[in-house]
Amino acid sequence: MNQVIKTAIAIVGTQKELAQACGVSQAAVQKWLHNKAKVAPQNVASLVKATDGKIEAHQIRPDLPALFPHPGQAA
């Protein structure tokens, strides 16, 4: 289970509400949660916004440091 997505769902309320906030289907959120699919780079910003920045981009896609660098690391 993806703990970052689990936390995002807890912040927003439900999988359905997170999906609506991100402009994706509830099934997409379920796939993210159960590591069946990764959050597409174009959906990262909406996920950050949906959680009011409590979840940061680098937490969602740590595998893409060039796109979503950790704030504590030099570019």
C-alpha atoms as an extended CHARMM CRD file, in Angstrom:
* protein
*
        75  EXT
         1         1  MET       CA              0.0000000000        0.0000000000        0.0000000000  PROA      1               0.0000000000
         2         2  ASN       CA              1.2570000000        3.4490000000       -0.9220000000  PROA      2               0.0000000000
         3         3  GLN       CA              1.4360000000        5.3700000000        2.3620000000  PROA      3               0.0000000000
         4         4  VAL       CA              1.6870000000        8.7620000000        0.6280000000  PROA      4               0.0000000000
         5         5  ILE       CA             -1.5740000000        8.1680000000       -1.2420000000  PROA      5               0.0000000000
         6         6  LYS       CA             -3.1650000000        6.7270000000        1.9120000000  PROA      6               0.0000000000
         7         7  THR       CA             -2.2620000000        9.9420000000        3.7410000000  PROA      7               0.0000000000
         8         8  ALA       CA             -3.5930000000       12.0740000000        0.8750000000  PROA      8               0.0000000000
         9         9  ILE       CA             -6.9110000000       10.2090000000        1.0060000000  PROA      9               0.0000000000
        10        10  ALA       CA             -7.0880000000       10.7550000000        4.7750000000  PROA      10              0.0000000000
        11        11  ILE       CA             -6.4570000000       14.4890000000        4.3030000000  PROA      11              0.0000000000
        12        12  VAL       CA             -9.0550000000       14.9380000000        1.5560000000  PROA      12              0.0000000000
        13        13  GLY       CA            -11.6340000000       12.5210000000        2.9660000000  PROA      13              0.0000000000
        14        14  THR       CA            -12.2900000000        9.6820000000        0.5230000000  PROA      14              0.0000000000
        15        15  GLN       CA            -10.8160000000        8.1140000000       -2.6020000000  PROA      15              0.0000000000
        16        16  LYS       CA            -13.6960000000        9.6130000000       -4.5820000000  PROA      16              0.0000000000
        17        17  GLU       CA            -13.0580000000       13.1210000000       -3.2460000000  PROA      17              0.0000000000
        18        18  LEU       CA             -9.3490000000       12.8500000000       -3.9910000000  PROA      18              0.0000000000
        19        19  ALA       CA            -10.1440000000       11.6240000000       -7.4930000000  PROA      19              0.0000000000
        20        20  GLN       CA            -12.4750000000       14.5720000000       -8.1070000000  PROA      20              0.0000000000
        21        21  ALA       CA             -9.8670000000       17.0250000000       -6.8090000000  PROA      21              0.0000000000
        22        22  CYS       CA             -7.2520000000       15.5280000000       -9.1470000000  PROA      22              0.0000000000
        23        23  GLY       CA             -9.5100000000       15.1760000000      -12.1780000000  PROA      23              0.0000000000
        24        24  VAL       CA             -9.1260000000       11.3980000000      -12.3550000000  PROA      24              0.0000000000
        25        25  SER       CA            -11.3810000000        8.4180000000      -11.7060000000  PROA      25              0.0000000000
        26        26  GLN       CA            -11.7930000000        6.8060000000       -8.3060000000  PROA      26              0.0000000000
        27        27  ALA       CA            -10.3590000000        3.6620000000       -9.9190000000  PROA      27              0.0000000000
        28        28  ALA       CA             -7.1580000000        5.5790000000      -10.7090000000  PROA      28              0.0000000000
        29        29  VAL       CA             -6.7980000000        6.5840000000       -7.0520000000  PROA      29              0.0000000000
        30        30  GLN       CA             -7.3590000000        2.9760000000       -6.0140000000  PROA      30              0.0000000000
        31        31  LYS       CA             -4.5830000000        1.8780000000       -8.4060000000  PROA      31              0.0000000000
        32        32  TRP       CA             -2.2340000000        4.4860000000       -6.9250000000  PROA      32              0.0000000000
        33        33  LEU       CA             -3.1150000000        3.3480000000       -3.4120000000  PROA      33              0.0000000000
        34        34  HSD       CA             -2.4210000000       -0.3100000000       -4.1370000000  PROA      34              0.0000000000
        35        35  ASN       CA              0.7200000000        0.3640000000       -6.2250000000  PROA      35              0.0000000000
        36        36  LYS       CA             -0.9360000000       -0.8830000000       -9.4210000000  PROA      36              0.0000000000
        37        37  ALA       CA             -0.0470000000        2.3990000000      -11.1420000000  PROA      37              0.0000000000
        38        38  LYS       CA              2.1190000000        5.4220000000      -10.4250000000  PROA      38              0.0000000000
        39        39  VAL       CA              0.7260000000        8.9320000000      -10.2810000000  PROA      39              0.0000000000
        40        40  ALA       CA              1.2970000000       10.4330000000      -13.7170000000  PROA      40              0.0000000000
        41        41  PRO       CA              3.5940000000       13.4820000000      -13.6140000000  PROA      41              0.0000000000
        42        42  GLN       CA              0.7620000000       15.6880000000      -14.9100000000  PROA      42              0.0000000000
        43        43  ASN       CA             -1.3770000000       14.6850000000      -11.8860000000  PROA      43              0.0000000000
        44        44  VAL       CA              1.2250000000       15.4320000000       -9.2240000000  PROA      44              0.0000000000
        45        45  ALA       CA              0.4430000000       19.1600000000       -8.9520000000  PROA      45              0.0000000000
        46        46  SER       CA             -3.2850000000       18.5640000000       -8.5140000000  PROA      46              0.0000000000
        47        47  LEU       CA             -2.5810000000       16.0050000000       -5.7840000000  PROA      47              0.0000000000
        48        48  VAL       CA             -0.3370000000       18.4870000000       -3.9670000000  PROA      48              0.0000000000
        49        49  LYS       CA             -3.0450000000       21.1520000000       -4.2990000000  PROA      49              0.0000000000
        50        50  ALA       CA             -5.7770000000       18.7760000000       -3.0920000000  PROA      50              0.0000000000
        51        51  THR       CA             -3.8290000000       18.2100000000        0.1280000000  PROA      51              0.0000000000
        52        52  ASP       CA             -3.0610000000       21.9220000000        0.5830000000  PROA      52              0.0000000000
        53        53  GLY       CA              0.6290000000       21.1410000000        0.2250000000  PROA      53              0.0000000000
        54        54  LYS       CA              0.6760000000       18.6590000000        3.1100000000  PROA      54              0.0000000000
        55        55  ILE       CA              1.8630000000       16.0920000000        0.5730000000  PROA      55              0.0000000000
        56        56  GLU       CA              4.7710000000       17.3800000000       -1.5220000000  PROA      56              0.0000000000
        57        57  ALA       CA              5.5630000000       16.4950000000       -5.1180000000  PROA      57              0.0000000000
        58        58  HSD       CA              8.8350000000       14.7570000000       -4.2750000000  PROA      58              0.0000000000
        59        59  GLN       CA              6.9390000000       12.4530000000       -1.8780000000  PROA      59              0.0000000000
        60        60  ILE       CA              4.5180000000       11.4020000000       -4.6140000000  PROA      60              0.0000000000
        61        61  ARG       CA              7.1530000000       10.6170000000       -7.2510000000  PROA      61              0.0000000000
        62        62  PRO       CA             10.5340000000       10.1910000000       -5.5220000000  PROA      62              0.0000000000
        63        63  ASP       CA             11.6290000000        8.2180000000       -8.5950000000  PROA      63              0.0000000000
        64        64  LEU       CA             11.6050000000       11.4360000000      -10.6650000000  PROA      64              0.0000000000
        65        65  PRO       CA             14.0630000000       13.7300000000       -8.8500000000  PROA      65              0.0000000000
        66        66  ALA       CA             14.7400000000       15.7480000000      -12.0130000000  PROA      66              0.0000000000
        67        67  LEU       CA             11.0460000000       16.7270000000      -12.2070000000  PROA      67              0.0000000000
        68        68  PHE       CA             10.2640000000       16.7890000000       -8.4890000000  PROA      68              0.0000000000
        69        69  PRO       CA             13.4580000000       17.5130000000       -6.5530000000  PROA      69              0.0000000000
        70        70  HSD       CA             13.5310000000       17.1580000000       -2.7870000000  PROA      70              0.0000000000
        71        71  PRO       CA             13.6300000000       20.6940000000       -1.3290000000  PROA      71              0.0000000000
        72        72  GLY       CA             16.6530000000       19.8040000000        0.8180000000  PROA      72              0.0000000000
        73        73  GLN       CA             18.7790000000       18.6740000000       -2.1110000000  PROA      73              0.0000000000
        74        74  ALA       CA             20.7440000000       20.8440000000       -4.5030000000  PROA      74              0.0000000000
        75        75  ALA       CA             19.5690000000       20.7570000000       -8.0940000000  PROA      75              0.0000000000
